[in-house]
């Protein structure tokens, strides 16, 4: 393996770790719903996805055709930089142009700063996954400042890459494979996912560990009207403390929130483990788990870390906020 040659965001290499590279850049047409022409991106990491389409024909080539069709139709906002299957790689967007993939909005850090790598699941899933590790390792080593690696789920709580996350230690094993392939390339690298020590934050920060709504304006936040979306769990800089009492959090003025709601919903993080040895359903949210609605899938048997014990009684298990469960079902 070696570093890639990238010119104007386009991979020049014919092969990555022996895997053929095809270039099928989506041609812009109408709305910027696939291509975001005119917006530059300096990537800081790679976001890993799985396509979710197990049809035998859902390979990298046909996904590139699918994106071109979406661009022509001007209806769906969706894109990715690169598709990887079990025998080839297709680049569909320049690596210096943001894509619609992370589900965190036009100015969200996932959409605006991360390269979208889609792994196909249509044939030999494990081979496609290994190829994906080669591609991601090559991108991280080759692009200055592109040092981070996250699953899609980290940005919008979507269960993606679903097959990797469903396996015991699936994400940790995937990252370990990327690290190994990075070690085969000619440079020293920072361990993933441990980032270098960050400088002191420029703004005070707040931890969101429960269901807190984000709003468009400070007045909306205090009046609980015109909700935008639930703020993803995480740590956010407090950009503005408004005279009304509302806070604006997240770089780029992402959300207005009512800080009075934080103490009502924050939960307790634990390092306990639970062993699943019977049929237990996993849910998207804590409230879903308690009310047994919106089931995602049966949790595979195994031992999981209890990441959150919610005030409702629900537990969040598995690294990366994999499932919410009702412990009464154990």
C-alpha positions in Angstrom: 0.0 0.0 0.0 1.1 3.6 -0.6 -0.1 7.2 -0.4 -2.6 8.3 -3.0 -2.0 11.0 -5.6 -5.0 13.3 -5.5 -5.4 16.3 -7.9 -8.3 18.7 -7.5 -10.0 16.2 -5.3 -9.8 13.4 -7.8 -7.8 10.2 -7.1 -5.2 9.6 -9.8 -4.2 6.1 -8.8 -5.5 3.2 -10.9 -5.5 0.9 -7.9 -5.7 1.1 -4.1 -4.2 -1.9 -2.4 -4.7 -3.9 -5.6 -8.3 -2.8 -6.0 -9.3 -1.1 -9.3 -10.3 2.5 -9.0 -13.0 3.9 -11.3 -13.8 7.6 -11.6 -17.4 8.4 -12.3 -17.9 12.0 -11.0 -21.5 13.0 -10.9 -22.1 15.7 -13.5 -24.0 18.7 -12.0 -27.5 19.3 -13.2 -30.1 21.7 -11.7 -30.3 21.9 -7.9 -27.3 21.1 -5.8 -28.9 18.0 -4.4 -26.0 15.6 -5.1 -23.2 17.9 -6.2 -22.5 21.0 -4.1 -20.6 23.0 -6.8 -18.9 26.1 -5.4 -18.6 24.9 -1.8 -15.1 23.8 -0.9 -14.3 21.2 1.8 -11.1 20.7 3.8 -11.8 17.2 5.1 -10.9 16.4 8.7 -12.0 12.7 8.6 -13.8 9.9 6.9 -17.4 8.9 7.7 -18.1 5.2 7.2 -21.5 4.1 5.7 -23.0 0.9 4.4 -25.3 1.2 1.4 -28.1 -0.9 3.0 -28.9 -2.5 -0.4 -28.3 -6.2 -0.6 -29.5 -6.7 -4.2 -26.8 -8.6 -6.1 -26.6 -5.7 -8.7 -26.2 -3.0 -6.0 -22.4 -2.6 -6.6 -20.2 0.5 -6.7 -20.9 1.1 -10.4 -24.6 1.0 -10.1 -24.6 3.3 -7.1 -22.7 5.8 -9.1 -25.4 5.6 -11.8 -28.0 6.0 -9.1 -26.4 9.2 -7.8 -26.3 10.7 -11.3 -30.0 9.9 -11.7 -30.7 11.7 -8.4 -28.8 14.7 -9.5 -30.8 14.8 -12.8 -34.1 14.5 -11.0 -33.5 17.4 -8.5 -35.6 15.8 -5.8 -33.5 13.9 -3.2 -30.5 15.5 -1.4 -28.1 12.5 -1.1 -24.5 11.9 -2.1 -21.3 10.2 -1.3 -17.7 10.6 -2.3 -16.7 7.0 -2.9 -18.4 3.5 -3.2 -16.5 0.3 -2.4 -17.6 -3.2 -3.2 -15.8 -6.6 -3.1 -13.9 -6.1 -6.4 -13.7 -2.4 -7.2 -13.9 1.2 -6.1 -15.8 4.1 -7.7 -15.3 7.8 -6.9 -18.4 9.9 -7.5 -17.6 13.3 -5.9 -14.4 15.3 -5.6 -12.8 14.8 -2.2 -12.6 18.6 -1.7 -16.4 19.1 -2.2 -18.9 18.4 0.7 -21.6 15.8 0.3 -25.1 15.1 1.6 -24.5 12.0 3.7 -24.3 12.5 7.5 -27.8 13.7 8.2 -26.6 16.7 10.2 -27.6 19.6 7.9 -25.8 21.8 5.4 -23.5 23.2 8.0 -23.1 20.1 10.1 -19.6 18.9 10.7 -20.4 15.5 9.2 -21.7 16.8 5.9 -19.3 19.7 5.6 -15.9 18.2 6.8 -16.1 14.4 6.4 -15.5 12.3 3.3 -18.4 9.8 2.8 -17.2 6.2 2.2 -20.0 3.8 1.3 -19.4 0.1 1.6 -21.6 -2.1 -0.6 -23.3 -5.2 0.9 -24.5 -6.8 -2.3 -22.1 -9.8 -2.6 -19.0 -10.6 -0.5 -19.7 -8.3 2.5 -16.4 -9.2 4.4 -14.3 -8.6 1.3 -16.0 -5.3 0.6 -15.5 -4.3 4.2 -11.7 -5.1 4.0 -11.5 -3.1 0.7 -13.2 -0.3 2.6 -10.6 -0.4 5.3 -7.9 -0.1 2.6 -9.6 2.9 1.0 -10.1 4.7 4.3 -6.6 4.0 5.5 -5.2 5.4 2.2 -7.4 8.5 2.4 -6.4 9.3 6.0 -2.7 8.8 5.3 -2.8 10.8 2.0 -4.8 13.9 2.9 -3.2 16.3 5.4 -5.4 17.0 8.4 -7.8 14.1 7.6 -7.2 12.2 10.7 -10.6 11.1 12.1 -12.8 8.1 11.5 -16.4 7.9 12.5 -19.5 5.8 11.7 -22.5 7.6 10.2 -24.3 6.9 13.5 -22.0 9.4 15.2 -23.6 12.4 13.4 -27.3 11.6 13.2 -28.0 8.5 15.4 -28.9 6.5 12.2 -28.0 2.8 12.6 -25.3 2.9 10.0 -23.1 1.1 9.1 -25.7 -1.3 10.4 -23.9 -4.7 9.9 -20.7 -3.5 11.4 -22.4 -2.0 14.4 -24.5 -5.1 14.9 -21.5 -7.3 15.6 -19.9 -7.6 19.0 -17.0 -5.1 19.0 -17.8 -4.5 15.3 -16.8 -0.9 15.2 -13.7 -1.4 17.3 -12.6 -4.2 15.0 -13.3 -2.2 11.9 -11.1 0.7 13.3 -8.4 -1.8 14.2 -8.4 -3.0 10.6 -8.0 0.5 9.3 -5.1 1.2 11.8 -3.4 -2.0 10.6 -3.6 -0.9 7.0 -2.4 2.5 7.8 0.7 0.9 9.4 1.5 -0.6 6.1 1.7 2.8 4.4 4.8 4.9 4.5 4.1 7.4 7.3 3.6 7.5 11.1 0.0 8.0 12.1 -2.0 9.1 15.1 -3.9 6.2 16.7 -7.6 6.0 15.7 -10.0 6.9 17.2 -7.8 8.6 20.0 -7.3 12.2 18.8 -4.3 14.4 19.8 -4.8 16.4 23.0 -7.1 19.2 22.1 -6.3 22.8 23.1 -8.5 24.4 25.8 -11.9 25.2 24.2 -12.6 28.8 23.1 -16.1 28.6 24.5 -17.7 26.9 27.6 -19.2 23.5 26.8 -22.3 21.6 27.6 -22.9 17.9 27.6 -26.2 16.7 26.0 -26.9 13.1 27.2 -30.7 13.0 26.8 -33.5 14.2 24.6 -33.1 18.0 24.3 -34.9 19.8 21.4 -33.1 22.3 19.2 -34.9 25.4 17.9 -34.3 28.0 15.2 -34.4 31.1 17.5 -33.9 31.9 21.2 -37.6 32.9 21.6 -38.6 29.5 20.1 -36.4 27.6 22.6 -38.0 29.3 25.6 -41.5 29.0 24.3 -41.1 25.4 23.1 -42.4 26.1 19.6 -41.1 25.5 16.0 -38.9 22.6 17.0 -36.1 21.8 14.5 -34.9 18.4 15.7 -33.6 16.5 18.8 -30.0 17.5 19.5 -27.7 14.4 19.0 -26.0 13.3 22.2 -22.6 14.9 22.5 -20.5 17.8 23.9 -21.2 21.2 22.3 -19.6 24.7 22.7 -21.9 27.3 24.1 -21.6 30.0 21.4 -24.1 32.5 22.8 -25.8 32.9 26.2 -28.8 35.1 25.2 -30.3 37.7 27.5 -33.5 35.7 27.4 -31.8 32.7 29.0 -31.6 30.6 25.8 -28.3 29.2 24.7 -26.9 28.8 21.2 -24.8 25.6 20.9 -22.6 24.1 18.2 -20.1 25.8 15.9 -21.9 27.5 13.1 -24.9 28.5 15.3 -26.4 25.0 15.0 -29.2 25.0 17.6 -30.9 27.2 20.2 -31.8 25.3 23.3 -33.4 26.0 26.7 -30.8 25.1 29.3 -33.5 24.5 31.9 -34.3 21.3 29.9 -30.8 19.8 30.3 -31.0 18.9 34.0 -34.4 17.3 33.3 -33.1 14.9 30.7 -29.4 14.2 31.4 -28.7 10.7 32.3 -26.1 8.7 34.2 -23.2 7.1 32.3 -22.0 3.8 33.6 -19.4 1.2 32.7 -21.5 -1.8 33.7 -22.1 -4.7 31.3 -25.1 -6.8 30.4 -25.2 -10.2 28.8 -28.1 -10.8 26.3 -28.9 -14.5 26.2 -32.6 -14.4 25.1 -34.7 -12.5 22.6 -34.6 -8.8 23.5 -35.6 -6.0 21.1 -33.5 -3.0 20.4 -35.1 0.5 20.0 -34.0 3.8 18.6 -34.9 5.9 21.7 -35.3 5.4 25.4 -39.0 6.2 25.3 -39.5 3.7 22.5 -37.8 1.0 24.6 -40.1 1.6 27.5 -43.3 1.7 25.4 -42.2 -1.1 23.1 -42.7 0.9 19.9 -40.6 1.5 16.8 -38.6 -1.7 17.2 -35.3 -1.7 15.2 -34.2 -5.4 15.5 -33.5 -8.2 17.9 -30.3 -7.6 19.7 -27.7 -10.3 18.9 -26.8 -12.4 21.9 -23.6 -11.3 23.6 -22.1 -9.1 26.3 -22.5 -5.3 25.9 -21.4 -2.3 27.8 -24.2 -0.3 29.4 -23.4 3.2 28.1 -26.4 5.0 29.6 -29.0 4.3 32.3 -31.8 6.7 31.4 -34.2 8.2 33.9 -37.1 6.4 32.2 -35.5 3.0 33.1 -34.2 2.3 29.6 -30.6 1.3 29.0 -28.4 2.2 26.1 -26.0 -0.6 25.3 -23.1 -1.1 22.9 -20.4 1.4 21.9 -21.6 4.1 19.6 -25.1 4.2 21.2 -26.1 1.0 19.4 -29.5 0.1 21.0 -31.9 1.2 23.6 -33.4 -1.7 25.5 -35.9 -2.2 28.3 -34.0 -4.1 31.1 -37.3 -5.6 32.3 -37.3 -7.8 29.1 -34.0 -9.4 30.2 
